[in-house]
Amino acid sequence: YLESGLLHHVFRGASFPKPSSIAIALTTGVPLDNHTGATIPEVPLTINGSGTGYKRLNLGDPTVSGNTAWSYNLLDHAAGSGLIKNNIVFSFSPALCDWGGLSGIAVVDNPNHGSGNLLMHATLNNPRQVYLGDSIQFDLNNFQIKFE
C-alpha cells in the first residue's frame, strides 16, 4: 500500500495523502507486503473467549503528534540514512492472558484491531513469548524506521 502510493505520488501524477492516524500492531507472525491491517497475523483481542488486554498502540495523527512521537537526527541524515526513532517510550497494555509468541510488528494507518492499511512491517530482533502480566515496551530510540 505505502510503496505503491509513494511510487505513484513521486513518479506519476497521483497524490498520496498522509495518514490521519498511525498505530503500532504486534504480530504473532511476520506480516507480508501483501497483507492489510485486516490480514496481518495480529495478537487477537480474545483467546478462548477471554479478553487478552491487547490493543494497538495509537500514536494519533502524525501532523499533530509526529514530532513528539518521532525524532530525526541530522547526523543520521548526513551519514546517508533516512532514519527516524521513537522519541517517547512505546508501551502496550499488560497481557491479561498468555498471548503466545511475538515475532513481528506492523505500522498501520488505523488504531482499530483488524482495520486499515499496512504501511510497513518488520521482524522483531528479539522475538519472545508473552505471558499473563507481561508488558511489551520499546524504550526511547529503540523503535527505528528507515527505508532500505
N, CA, C and O atoms as a GROMACS GRO file, in nm:
protein
  592
    1TYR      N    1   0.082  -0.119   0.000
    1TYR     CA    2   0.000   0.000   0.000
    1TYR      C    3   0.087   0.126   0.000
    1TYR      O    4   0.073   0.212  -0.087
    2LEU      N    5   0.176   0.136   0.098
    2LEU     CA    6   0.260   0.255   0.109
    2LEU      C    7   0.358   0.265  -0.008
    2LEU      O    8   0.374   0.372  -0.066
    3GLU      N    9   0.422   0.153  -0.042
    3GLU     CA   10   0.518   0.156  -0.152
    3GLU      C   11   0.452   0.200  -0.282
    3GLU      O   12   0.505   0.286  -0.352
    4SER      N   13   0.338   0.142  -0.314
    4SER     CA   14   0.266   0.177  -0.438
    4SER      C   15   0.223   0.323  -0.435
    4SER      O   16   0.239   0.395  -0.533
    5GLY      N   17   0.169   0.367  -0.322
    5GLY     CA   18   0.125   0.505  -0.309
    5GLY      C   19   0.238   0.604  -0.328
    5GLY      O   20   0.222   0.705  -0.397
    6LEU      N   21   0.354   0.577  -0.267
    6LEU     CA   22   0.468   0.668  -0.281
    6LEU      C   23   0.524   0.668  -0.423
    6LEU      O   24   0.559   0.773  -0.476
    7LEU      N   25   0.532   0.550  -0.484
    7LEU     CA   26   0.581   0.544  -0.622
    7LEU      C   27   0.492   0.624  -0.716
    7LEU      O   28   0.543   0.700  -0.799
    8HIS      N   29   0.362   0.608  -0.705
    8HIS     CA   30   0.270   0.681  -0.791
    8HIS      C   31   0.271   0.831  -0.760
    8HIS      O   32   0.251   0.914  -0.849
    9HIS      N   33   0.293   0.865  -0.635
    9HIS     CA   34   0.299   1.006  -0.595
    9HIS      C   35   0.426   1.073  -0.650
    9HIS      O   36   0.419   1.184  -0.703
   10VAL      N   37   0.540   1.007  -0.637
   10VAL     CA   38   0.668   1.066  -0.677
   10VAL      C   39   0.688   1.061  -0.829
   10VAL      O   40   0.733   1.158  -0.889
   11PHE      N   41   0.656   0.947  -0.890
   11PHE     CA   42   0.692   0.928  -1.031
   11PHE      C   43   0.577   0.944  -1.131
   11PHE      O   44   0.600   0.947  -1.252
   12ARG      N   45   0.454   0.954  -1.081
   12ARG     CA   46   0.339   0.967  -1.170
   12ARG      C   47   0.254   1.083  -1.120
   12ARG      O   48   0.296   1.158  -1.033
   13GLY      N   49   0.136   1.098  -1.173
   13GLY     CA   50   0.054   1.213  -1.140
   13GLY      C   51  -0.038   1.196  -1.022
   13GLY      O   52  -0.123   1.281  -0.998
   14ALA      N   53  -0.024   1.088  -0.946
   14ALA     CA   54  -0.116   1.060  -0.836
   14ALA      C   55  -0.075   1.134  -0.709
   14ALA      O   56   0.042   1.165  -0.688
   15SER      N   57  -0.172   1.162  -0.626
   15SER     CA   58  -0.147   1.216  -0.492
   15SER      C   59  -0.154   1.103  -0.392
   15SER      O   60  -0.228   1.006  -0.410
   16PHE      N   61  -0.076   1.115  -0.287
   16PHE     CA   62  -0.080   1.016  -0.180
   16PHE      C   63  -0.092   1.092  -0.049
   16PHE      O   64   0.006   1.150  -0.002
   17PRO      N   65  -0.211   1.091   0.011
   17PRO     CA   66  -0.231   1.169   0.133
   17PRO      C   67  -0.163   1.106   0.255
   17PRO      O   68  -0.149   0.985   0.265
   18LYS      N   69  -0.121   1.193   0.345
   18LYS     CA   70  -0.064   1.147   0.471
   18LYS      C   71  -0.174   1.079   0.552
   18LYS      O   72  -0.287   1.128   0.554
   19PRO      N   73  -0.143   0.968   0.620
   19PRO     CA   74  -0.246   0.904   0.704
   19PRO      C   75  -0.293   0.998   0.815
   19PRO      O   76  -0.215   1.079   0.865
   20SER      N   77  -0.418   0.986   0.852
   20SER     CA   78  -0.471   1.069   0.960
   20SER      C   79  -0.445   1.005   1.096
   20SER      O   80  -0.471   1.066   1.200
   21SER      N   81  -0.393   0.882   1.095
   21SER     CA   82  -0.362   0.812   1.220
   21SER      C   83  -0.251   0.711   1.192
   21SER      O   84  -0.246   0.650   1.085
   22ILE      N   85  -0.165   0.694   1.289
   22ILE     CA   86  -0.059   0.592   1.284
   22ILE      C   87  -0.073   0.507   1.410
   22ILE      O   88  -0.093   0.560   1.520
   23ALA      N   89  -0.063   0.375   1.394
   23ALA     CA   90  -0.068   0.285   1.509
   23ALA      C   91   0.035   0.173   1.490
   23ALA      O   92   0.070   0.138   1.378
   24ILE      N   93   0.082   0.120   1.601
   24ILE     CA   94   0.175   0.008   1.600
   24ILE      C   95   0.098  -0.117   1.643
   24ILE      O   96   0.029  -0.117   1.744
   25ALA      N   97   0.112  -0.224   1.563
   25ALA     CA   98   0.047  -0.351   1.593
   25ALA      C   99   0.154  -0.456   1.623
   25ALA      O  100   0.259  -0.458   1.559
   26LEU      N  101   0.128  -0.542   1.719
   26LEU     CA  102   0.215  -0.654   1.750
   26LEU      C  103   0.162  -0.777   1.678
   26LEU      O  104   0.041  -0.800   1.674
   27THR      N  105   0.252  -0.856   1.622
   27THR     CA  106   0.208  -0.972   1.543
   27THR      C  107   0.270  -1.102   1.593
   27THR      O  108   0.382  -1.105   1.644
   28THR      N  109   0.194  -1.208   1.576
   28THR     CA  110   0.238  -1.341   1.616
   28THR      C  111   0.312  -1.411   1.503
   28THR      O  112   0.366  -1.520   1.523
   29GLY      N  113   0.316  -1.351   1.389
   29GLY     CA  114   0.392  -1.394   1.273
   29GLY      C  115   0.441  -1.269   1.204
   29GLY      O  116   0.400  -1.159   1.240
   30VAL      N  117   0.527  -1.284   1.107
   30VAL     CA  118   0.578  -1.168   1.037
   30VAL      C  119   0.482  -1.130   0.926
   30VAL      O  120   0.452  -1.213   0.840
   31PRO      N  121   0.433  -1.007   0.925
   31PRO     CA  122   0.344  -0.963   0.817
   31PRO      C  123   0.416  -0.967   0.682
   31PRO      O  124   0.539  -0.959   0.675
   32LEU      N  125   0.338  -0.980   0.578
   32LEU     CA  126   0.391  -0.981   0.442
   32LEU      C  127   0.349  -0.853   0.370
   32LEU      O  128   0.253  -0.787   0.411
   33ASP      N  129   0.420  -0.819   0.263
   33ASP     CA  130   0.390  -0.696   0.188
   33ASP      C  131   0.246  -0.692   0.138
   33ASP      O  132   0.188  -0.584   0.129
   34ASN      N  133   0.188  -0.807   0.106
   34ASN     CA  134   0.052  -0.806   0.052
   34ASN      C  135  -0.056  -0.810   0.160
   34ASN      O  136  -0.175  -0.818   0.127
   35HIS      N  137  -0.019  -0.805   0.286
   35HIS     CA  138  -0.117  -0.800   0.394
   35HIS      C  139  -0.177  -0.660   0.406
   35HIS      O  140  -0.122  -0.562   0.355
   36THR      N  141  -0.289  -0.654   0.475
   36THR     CA  142  -0.353  -0.527   0.509
   36THR      C  143  -0.362  -0.522   0.662
   36THR      O  144  -0.318  -0.615   0.730
   37GLY      N  145  -0.419  -0.416   0.714
   37GLY     CA  146  -0.443  -0.409   0.857
   37GLY      C  147  -0.541  -0.514   0.906
   37GLY      O  148  -0.548  -0.544   1.025
   38ALA      N  149  -0.618  -0.571   0.813
   38ALA     CA  150  -0.715  -0.675   0.847
   38ALA      C  151  -0.656  -0.815   0.836
   38ALA      O  152  -0.710  -0.909   0.895
   39THR      N  153  -0.546  -0.832   0.761
   39THR     CA  154  -0.494  -0.967   0.737
   39THR      C  155  -0.358  -0.995   0.803
   39THR      O  156  -0.307  -1.107   0.793
   40ILE      N  157  -0.300  -0.896   0.870
   40ILE     CA  158  -0.175  -0.922   0.941
   40ILE      C  159  -0.201  -1.022   1.054
   40ILE      O  160  -0.311  -1.027   1.108
   41PRO      N  161  -0.101  -1.103   1.090
   41PRO     CA  162  -0.119  -1.201   1.198
   41PRO      C  163  -0.109  -1.134   1.336
   41PRO      O  164  -0.016  -1.161   1.412
   42GLU      N  165  -0.204  -1.049   1.365
   42GLU     CA  166  -0.202  -0.967   1.485
   42GLU      C  167  -0.243  -1.045   1.610
   42GLU      O  168  -0.320  -1.140   1.602
   43VAL      N  169  -0.190  -1.002   1.723
   43VAL     CA  170  -0.233  -1.060   1.851
   43VAL      C  171  -0.385  -1.047   1.858
   43VAL      O  172  -0.438  -0.939   1.834
   44PRO      N  173  -0.456  -1.154   1.892
   44PRO     CA  174  -0.603  -1.147   1.896
   44PRO      C  175  -0.654  -1.068   2.016
   44PRO      O  176  -0.585  -1.051   2.117
   45LEU      N  177  -0.777  -1.020   2.002
   45LEU     CA  178  -0.843  -0.948   2.112
   45LEU      C  179  -0.896  -1.044   2.218
   45LEU      O  180  -0.906  -1.009   2.335
   46THR      N  181  -0.932  -1.167   2.175
   46THR     CA  182  -0.979  -1.270   2.268
   46THR      C  183  -0.909  -1.402   2.238
   46THR      O  184  -0.876  -1.432   2.124
   47ILE      N  185  -0.887  -1.479   2.341
   47ILE     CA  186  -0.836  -1.616   2.329
   47ILE      C  187  -0.922  -1.703   2.418
   47ILE      O  188  -0.936  -1.677   2.537
   48ASN      N  189  -0.980  -1.806   2.360
   48ASN     CA  190  -1.070  -1.896   2.433
   48ASN      C  191  -1.181  -1.820   2.503
   48ASN      O  192  -1.219  -1.854   2.615
   49GLY      N  193  -1.234  -1.717   2.436
   49GLY     CA  194  -1.347  -1.642   2.489
   49GLY      C  195  -1.313  -1.537   2.593
   49GLY      O  196  -1.403  -1.468   2.642
   50SER      N  197  -1.187  -1.522   2.628
   50SER     CA  198  -1.147  -1.422   2.727
   50SER      C  199  -1.067  -1.311   2.661
   50SER      O  200  -0.991  -1.336   2.567
   51GLY      N  201  -1.085  -1.188   2.710
   51GLY     CA  202  -1.010  -1.074   2.657
   51GLY      C  203  -0.862  -1.087   2.686
   51GLY      O  204  -0.822  -1.130   2.794
   52THR      N  205  -0.779  -1.050   2.588
   52THR     CA  206  -0.634  -1.061   2.602
   52THR      C  207  -0.570  -0.936   2.661
   52THR      O  208  -0.456  -0.941   2.708
   53GLY      N  209  -0.642  -0.824   2.658
   53GLY     CA  210  -0.584  -0.697   2.702
   53GLY      C  211  -0.504  -0.628   2.593
   53GLY      O  212  -0.453  -0.519   2.614
   54TYR      N  213  -0.494  -0.692   2.477
   54TYR     CA  214  -0.417  -0.634   2.367
   54TYR      C  215  -0.496  -0.527   2.293
   54TYR      O  216  -0.616  -0.542   2.271
   55LYS      N  217  -0.429  -0.422   2.257
   55LYS     CA  218  -0.483  -0.324   2.162
   55LYS      C  219  -0.364  -0.257   2.095
   55LYS      O  220  -0.256  -0.248   2.152
   56ARG      N  221  -0.386  -0.210   1.973
   56ARG     CA  222  -0.281  -0.140   1.901
   56ARG      C  223  -0.240  -0.015   1.977
   56ARG      O  224  -0.321   0.046   2.048
   57LEU      N  225  -0.116   0.022   1.963
   57LEU     CA  226  -0.066   0.145   2.023
   57LEU      C  227  -0.095   0.259   1.927
   57LEU      O  228  -0.032   0.271   1.822
   58ASN      N  229  -0.190   0.342   1.965
   58ASN     CA  230  -0.235   0.452   1.880
   58ASN      C  231  -0.145   0.574   1.900
   58ASN      O  232  -0.140   0.630   2.010
   59LEU      N  233  -0.074   0.613   1.796
   59LEU     CA  234   0.013   0.731   1.803
   59LEU      C  235  -0.056   0.855   1.751
   59LEU      O  236   0.002   0.964   1.752
   60GLY      N  237  -0.180   0.840   1.705
   60GLY     CA  238  -0.260   0.954   1.664
   60GLY      C  239  -0.222   1.009   1.527
   60GLY      O  240  -0.157   0.943   1.446
   61ASP      N  241  -0.266   1.130   1.503
   61ASP     CA  242  -0.245   1.199   1.377
   61ASP      C  243  -0.099   1.245   1.370
   61ASP      O  244  -0.055   1.322   1.456
   62PRO      N  245  -0.022   1.199   1.270
   62PRO     CA  246   0.119   1.238   1.264
   62PRO      C  247   0.140   1.387   1.241
   62PRO      O  248   0.247   1.439   1.275
   63THR      N  249   0.042   1.456   1.185
   63THR     CA  250   0.054   1.600   1.169
   63THR      C  251   0.054   1.669   1.304
   63THR      O  252   0.119   1.772   1.322
   64VAL      N  253  -0.019   1.612   1.400
   64VAL     CA  254  -0.031   1.671   1.534
   64VAL      C  255   0.076   1.616   1.628
   64VAL      O  256   0.141   1.692   1.699
   65SER      N  257   0.094   1.483   1.629
   65SER     CA  258   0.181   1.420   1.729
   65SER      C  259   0.313   1.366   1.674
   65SER      O  260   0.395   1.314   1.750
   66GLY      N  261   0.334   1.376   1.544
   66GLY     CA  262   0.453   1.316   1.482
   66GLY      C  263   0.584   1.366   1.538
   66GLY      O  264   0.675   1.286   1.560
   67ASN      N  265   0.597   1.496   1.560
   67ASN     CA  266   0.724   1.549   1.611
   67ASN      C  267   0.746   1.515   1.757
   67ASN      O  268   0.859   1.518   1.805
   68THR      N  269   0.639   1.482   1.829
   68THR     CA  270   0.652   1.437   1.968
   68THR      C  271   0.690   1.289   1.972
   68THR      O  272   0.774   1.249   2.052
   69ALA      N  273   0.628   1.209   1.887
   69ALA     CA  274   0.648   1.063   1.889
   69ALA      C  275   0.779   1.020   1.825
   69ALA      O  276   0.836   0.918   1.863
   70TRP      N  277   0.828   1.097   1.727
   70TRP     CA  278   0.944   1.056   1.647
   70TRP      C  279   1.052   1.163   1.647
   70TRP      O  280   1.022   1.283   1.645
   71SER      N  281   1.178   1.119   1.649
   71SER     CA  282   1.289   1.212   1.637
   71SER      C  283   1.368   1.181   1.510
   71SER      O  284   1.372   1.067   1.463
   72TYR      N  285   1.429   1.284   1.458
   72TYR     CA  286   1.511   1.274   1.338
   72TYR      C  287   1.642   1.344   1.366
   72TYR      O  288   1.644   1.462   1.399
   73ASN      N  289   1.751   1.270   1.355
   73ASN     CA  290   1.883   1.322   1.388
   73ASN      C  291   1.954   1.363   1.259
   73ASN      O  292   1.970   1.281   1.168
   74LEU      N  293   1.997   1.487   1.251
   74LEU     CA  294   2.065   1.535   1.130
   74LEU      C  295   2.195   1.460   1.103
   74LEU      O  296   2.238   1.451   0.988
   75LEU      N  297   2.258   1.406   1.207
   75LEU     CA  298   2.380   1.327   1.186
   75LEU      C  299   2.348   1.198   1.110
   75LEU      O  300   2.427   1.156   1.025
   76ASP      N  301   2.233   1.136   1.140
   76ASP     CA  302   2.192   1.018   1.065
   76ASP      C  303   2.170   1.054   0.919
   76ASP      O  304   2.209   0.980   0.829
   77HIS      N  305   2.106   1.168   0.896
   77HIS     CA  306   2.080   1.213   0.759
   77HIS      C  307   2.211   1.239   0.685
   77HIS      O  308   2.226   1.200   0.569
   78ALA      N  309   2.305   1.304   0.750
   78ALA     CA  310   2.434   1.335   0.688
   78ALA      C  311   2.510   1.209   0.653
   78ALA      O  312   2.590   1.208   0.559
   79ALA      N  313   2.487   1.101   0.728
   79ALA     CA  314   2.554   0.973   0.702
   79ALA      C  315   2.483   0.894   0.593
   79ALA      O  316   2.525   0.783   0.560
   80GLY      N  317   2.376   0.950   0.537
   80GLY     CA  318   2.305   0.883   0.429
   80GLY      C  319   2.188   0.800   0.473
   80GLY      O  320   2.141   0.714   0.399
   81SER      N  321   2.140   0.823   0.592
   81SER     CA  322   2.029   0.744   0.645
   81SER      C  323   1.905   0.829   0.662
   81SER      O  324   1.911   0.940   0.716
   82GLY      N  325   1.792   0.778   0.615
   82GLY     CA  326   1.664   0.841   0.640
   82GLY      C  327   1.600   0.780   0.762
   82GLY      O  328   1.485   0.736   0.755
   83LEU      N  329   1.669   0.775   0.871
   83LEU     CA  330   1.629   0.705   0.992
   83LEU      C  331   1.553   0.796   1.087
   83LEU      O  332   1.594   0.909   1.113
   84ILE      N  333   1.439   0.746   1.138
   84ILE     CA  334   1.370   0.812   1.249
   84ILE      C  335   1.361   0.712   1.364
   84ILE      O  336   1.363   0.591   1.343
   85LYS      N  337   1.350   0.765   1.486
   85LYS     CA  338   1.345   0.681   1.606
   85LYS      C  339   1.232   0.730   1.696
   85LYS      O  340   1.192   0.846   1.691
   86ASN      N  341   1.181   0.638   1.780
   86ASN     CA  342   1.078   0.680   1.874
   86ASN      C  343   1.136   0.779   1.975
   86ASN      O  344   1.241   0.755   2.035
   87ASN      N  345   1.066   0.888   1.991
   87ASN     CA  346   1.108   0.996   2.080
   87ASN      C  347   1.040   0.987   2.216
   87ASN      O  348   1.069   1.065   2.307
   88ILE      N  349   0.950   0.889   2.228
   88ILE     CA  350   0.881   0.859   2.354
   88ILE      C  351   0.884   0.708   2.372
   88ILE      O  352   0.904   0.635   2.274
   89VAL      N  353   0.863   0.661   2.491
   89VAL     CA  354   0.856   0.517   2.516
   89VAL      C  355   0.724   0.465   2.460
   89VAL      O  356   0.618   0.522   2.489
   90PHE      N  357   0.729   0.359   2.382
   90PHE     CA  358   0.609   0.294   2.329
   90PHE      C  359   0.574   0.178   2.421
   90PHE      O  360   0.647   0.079   2.425
   91SER      N  361   0.464   0.189   2.496
   91SER     CA  362   0.422   0.086   2.591
   91SER      C  363   0.284   0.032   2.556
   91SER      O  364   0.190   0.109   2.533
   92PHE      N  365   0.272  -0.099   2.554
   92PHE     CA  366   0.145  -0.165   2.531
   92PHE      C  367   0.084  -0.205   2.665
   92PHE      O  368   0.156  -0.219   2.764
   93SER      N  369  -0.045  -0.223   2.667
   93SER     CA  370  -0.115  -0.265   2.789
   93SER      C  371  -0.067  -0.403   2.832
   93SER      O  372  -0.029  -0.484   2.746
   94PRO      N  373  -0.068  -0.433   2.961
   94PRO     CA  374  -0.026  -0.565   3.008
   94PRO      C  375  -0.117  -0.676   2.955
   94PRO      O  376  -0.237  -0.657   2.936
   95ALA      N  377  -0.057  -0.791   2.932
   95ALA     CA  378  -0.132  -0.908   2.884
   95ALA      C  379  -0.223  -0.961   2.994
   95ALA      O  380  -0.179  -0.981   3.107
   96LEU      N  381  -0.350  -0.983   2.962
   96LEU     CA  382  -0.445  -1.039   3.057
   96LEU      C  383  -0.449  -1.191   3.051
   96LEU      O  384  -0.520  -1.255   3.129
   97CYS      N  385  -0.373  -1.248   2.958
   97CYS     CA  386  -0.357  -1.392   2.944
   97CYS      C  387  -0.230  -1.414   2.862
   97CYS      O  388  -0.168  -1.318   2.817
   98ASP      N  389  -0.192  -1.540   2.842
   98ASP     CA  390  -0.078  -1.569   2.756
   98ASP      C  391  -0.113  -1.535   2.612
   98ASP      O  392  -0.215  -1.582   2.561
   99TRP      N  393  -0.029  -1.454   2.545
   99TRP     CA  394  -0.052  -1.418   2.405
   99TRP      C  395   0.019  -1.513   2.310
   99TRP      O  396  -0.012  -1.516   2.191
  100GLY      N  397   0.114  -1.590   2.361
  100GLY     CA  398   0.194  -1.673   2.273
  100GLY      C  399   0.315  -1.595   2.224
  100GLY      O  400   0.358  -1.498   2.286
  101GLY      N  401   0.369  -1.640   2.112
  101GLY     CA  402   0.491  -1.579   2.061
  101GLY      C  403   0.467  -1.454   1.980
  101GLY      O  404   0.378  -1.449   1.895
  102LEU      N  405   0.548  -1.352   2.006
  102LEU     CA  406   0.550  -1.231   1.923
  102LEU      C  407   0.676  -1.237   1.839
  102LEU      O  408   0.785  -1.258   1.890
  103SER      N  409   0.659  -1.219   1.707
  103SER     CA  410   0.775  -1.224   1.619
  103SER      C  411   0.783  -1.107   1.522
  103SER      O  412   0.883  -1.092   1.452
  104GLY      N  413   0.678  -1.023   1.518
  104GLY     CA  414   0.680  -0.913   1.424
  104GLY      C  415   0.603  -0.792   1.473
  104GLY      O  416   0.532  -0.797   1.574
  105ILE      N  417   0.619  -0.684   1.399
  105ILE     CA  418   0.545  -0.561   1.426
  105ILE      C  419   0.494  -0.508   1.292
  105ILE      O  420   0.547  -0.540   1.186
  106ALA      N  421   0.391  -0.427   1.302
  106ALA     CA  422   0.337  -0.362   1.183
  106ALA      C  423   0.302  -0.218   1.218
  106ALA      O  424   0.256  -0.188   1.328
  107VAL      N  425   0.325  -0.130   1.123
  107VAL     CA  426   0.282   0.009   1.135
  107VAL      C  427   0.162   0.020   1.041
  107VAL      O  428   0.172  -0.007   0.921
  108VAL      N  429   0.050   0.062   1.096
  108VAL     CA  430  -0.076   0.069   1.020
  108VAL      C  431  -0.136   0.209   1.033
  108VAL      O  432  -0.094   0.290   1.116
  109ASP      N  433  -0.235   0.235   0.948
  109ASP     CA  434  -0.296   0.368   0.948
  109ASP      C  435  -0.433   0.371   1.014
  109ASP      O  436  -0.516   0.457   0.984
  110ASN      N  437  -0.455   0.277   1.105
  110ASN     CA  438  -0.582   0.272   1.177
  110ASN      C  439  -0.558   0.213   1.315
  110ASN      O  440  -0.495   0.107   1.325
  111PRO      N  441  -0.605   0.276   1.423
  111PRO     CA  442  -0.580   0.224   1.557
  111PRO      C  443  -0.669   0.105   1.595
  111PRO      O  444  -0.648   0.043   1.700
  112ASN      N  445  -0.768   0.072   1.512
  112ASN     CA  446  -0.862  -0.035   1.545
  112ASN      C  447  -0.814  -0.170   1.494
  112ASN      O  448  -0.777  -0.185   1.378
  113HIS      N  449  -0.816  -0.268   1.582
  113HIS     CA  450  -0.774  -0.404   1.550
  113HIS      C  451  -0.846  -0.452   1.425
  113HIS      O  452  -0.967  -0.434   1.410
  114GLY      N  453  -0.769  -0.514   1.333
  114GLY     CA  454  -0.829  -0.572   1.214
  114GLY      C  455  -0.872  -0.471   1.109
  114GLY      O  456  -0.954  -0.504   1.023
  115SER      N  457  -0.820  -0.349   1.114
  115SER     CA  458  -0.861  -0.244   1.020
  115SER      C  459  -0.740  -0.173   0.962
  115SER      O  460  -0.629  -0.181   1.015
  116GLY      N  461  -0.764  -0.103   0.853
  116GLY     CA  462  -0.665  -0.013   0.796
  116GLY      C  463  -0.572  -0.076   0.695
  116GLY      O  464  -0.588  -0.190   0.652
  117ASN      N  465  -0.474   0.004   0.659
  117ASN     CA  466  -0.372  -0.034   0.562
  117ASN      C  467  -0.240  -0.060   0.632
  117ASN      O  468  -0.205   0.008   0.728
  118LEU      N  469  -0.168  -0.159   0.584
  118LEU     CA  470  -0.034  -0.188   0.634
  118LEU      C  471   0.062  -0.090   0.569
  118LEU      O  472   0.074  -0.087   0.446
  119LEU      N  473   0.130  -0.010   0.649
  119LEU     CA  474   0.227   0.087   0.597
  119LEU      C  475   0.366   0.027   0.588
  119LEU      O  476   0.435   0.044   0.488
  120MET      N  477   0.407  -0.044   0.692
  120MET     CA  478   0.536  -0.112   0.693
  120MET      C  479   0.536  -0.219   0.801
  120MET      O  480   0.450  -0.219   0.889
  121HIS      N  481   0.632  -0.308   0.793
  121HIS     CA  482   0.639  -0.419   0.888
  121HIS      C  483   0.784  -0.463   0.905
  121HIS      O  484   0.870  -0.430   0.824
  122ALA      N  485   0.808  -0.539   1.011
  122ALA     CA  486   0.942  -0.591   1.037
  122ALA      C  487   0.935  -0.712   1.129
  122ALA      O  488   0.837  -0.732   1.201
  123THR      N  489   1.040  -0.789   1.125
  123THR     CA  490   1.060  -0.898   1.220
  123THR      C  491   1.124  -0.839   1.344
  123THR      O  492   1.214  -0.755   1.334
  124LEU      N  493   1.079  -0.881   1.462
  124LEU     CA  494   1.140  -0.834   1.586
  124LEU      C  495   1.282  -0.890   1.597
  124LEU      O  496   1.305  -1.006   1.566
  125ASN      N  497   1.375  -0.808   1.641
  125ASN     CA  498   1.512  -0.855   1.663
  125ASN      C  499   1.518  -0.955   1.777
  125ASN      O  500   1.607  -1.040   1.780
  126ASN      N  501   1.424  -0.945   1.870
  126ASN     CA  502   1.422  -1.033   1.987
  126ASN      C  503   1.281  -1.088   2.006
  126ASN      O  504   1.209  -1.044   2.096
  127PRO      N  505   1.240  -1.187   1.921
  127PRO     CA  506   1.106  -1.245   1.940
  127PRO      C  507   1.094  -1.302   2.080
  127PRO      O  508   1.194  -1.343   2.141
  128ARG      N  509   0.971  -1.304   2.132
  128ARG     CA  510   0.954  -1.355   2.269
  128ARG      C  511   0.815  -1.408   2.291
  128ARG      O  512   0.722  -1.378   2.215
  129GLN      N  513   0.801  -1.487   2.394
  129GLN     CA  514   0.672  -1.536   2.439
  129GLN      C  515   0.615  -1.432   2.535
  129GLN      O  516   0.686  -1.377   2.619
  130VAL      N  517   0.486  -1.406   2.522
  130VAL     CA  518   0.420  -1.310   2.613
  130VAL      C  519   0.327  -1.389   2.703
  130VAL      O  520   0.239  -1.461   2.656
  131TYR      N  521   0.347  -1.374   2.832
  131TYR     CA  522   0.268  -1.445   2.933
  131TYR      C  523   0.181  -1.346   3.010
  131TYR      O  524   0.202  -1.225   3.005
  132LEU      N  525   0.085  -1.398   3.081
  132LEU     CA  526  -0.003  -1.320   3.166
  132LEU      C  527   0.078  -1.218   3.247
  132LEU      O  528   0.173  -1.256   3.316
  133GLY      N  529   0.040  -1.092   3.240
  133GLY     CA  530   0.105  -0.986   3.317
  133GLY      C  531   0.223  -0.919   3.247
  133GLY      O  532   0.268  -0.814   3.293
  134ASP      N  533   0.273  -0.977   3.138
  134ASP     CA  534   0.384  -0.914   3.066
  134ASP      C  535   0.339  -0.784   3.000
  134ASP      O  536   0.224  -0.772   2.957
  135SER      N  537   0.430  -0.690   2.992
  135SER     CA  538   0.406  -0.565   2.920
  135SER      C  539   0.515  -0.549   2.814
  135SER      O  540   0.634  -0.561   2.843
  136ILE      N  541   0.473  -0.522   2.693
  136ILE     CA  542   0.567  -0.501   2.583
  136ILE      C  543   0.596  -0.352   2.574
  136ILE      O  544   0.505  -0.269   2.574
  137GLN      N  545   0.724  -0.320   2.566
  137GLN     CA  546   0.765  -0.180   2.564
  137GLN      C  547   0.885  -0.163   2.472
  137GLN      O  548   0.974  -0.248   2.468
  138PHE      N  549   0.888  -0.054   2.398
  138PHE     CA  550   1.003  -0.014   2.318
  138PHE      C  551   1.059   0.111   2.383
  138PHE      O  552   0.996   0.217   2.381
  139ASP      N  553   1.178   0.098   2.441
  139ASP     CA  554   1.241   0.211   2.509
  139ASP      C  555   1.277   0.321   2.409
  139ASP      O  556   1.277   0.300   2.288
  140LEU      N  557   1.309   0.436   2.462
  140LEU     CA  558   1.344   0.553   2.383
  140LEU      C  559   1.451   0.518   2.280
  140LEU      O  560   1.553   0.457   2.313
  141ASN      N  561   1.428   0.557   2.156
  141ASN     CA  562   1.520   0.538   2.043
  141ASN      C  563   1.537   0.392   1.999
  141ASN      O  564   1.622   0.365   1.914
  142ASN      N  565   1.460   0.297   2.054
  142ASN     CA  566   1.475   0.156   2.017
  142ASN      C  567   1.382   0.112   1.905
  142ASN      O  568   1.402   0.006   1.847
  143PHE      N  569   1.280   0.191   1.874
  143PHE     CA  570   1.190   0.160   1.763
  143PHE      C  571   1.236   0.250   1.649
  143PHE      O  572   1.211   0.370   1.649
  144GLN      N  573   1.303   0.189   1.551
  144GLN     CA  574   1.365   0.268   1.445
  144GLN      C  575   1.304   0.232   1.310
  144GLN      O  576   1.276   0.116   1.282
  145ILE      N  577   1.284   0.334   1.228
  145ILE     CA  578   1.226   0.315   1.096
  145ILE      C  579   1.317   0.380   0.993
  145ILE      O  580   1.359   0.495   1.009
  146LYS      N  581   1.345   0.304   0.887
  146LYS     CA  582   1.420   0.361   0.775
  146LYS      C  583   1.380   0.287   0.647
  146LYS      O  584   1.335   0.172   0.652
  147PHE      N  585   1.397   0.354   0.537
  147PHE     CA  586   1.374   0.291   0.407
  147PHE      C  587   1.503   0.225   0.361
  147PHE      O  588   1.611   0.283   0.373
  148GLU      N  589   1.489   0.104   0.308
  148GLU     CA  590   1.607   0.033   0.255
  148GLU      C  591   1.584  -0.003   0.111
  148GLU      O  592   1.671  -0.064   0.048
   0.00000   0.00000   0.00000
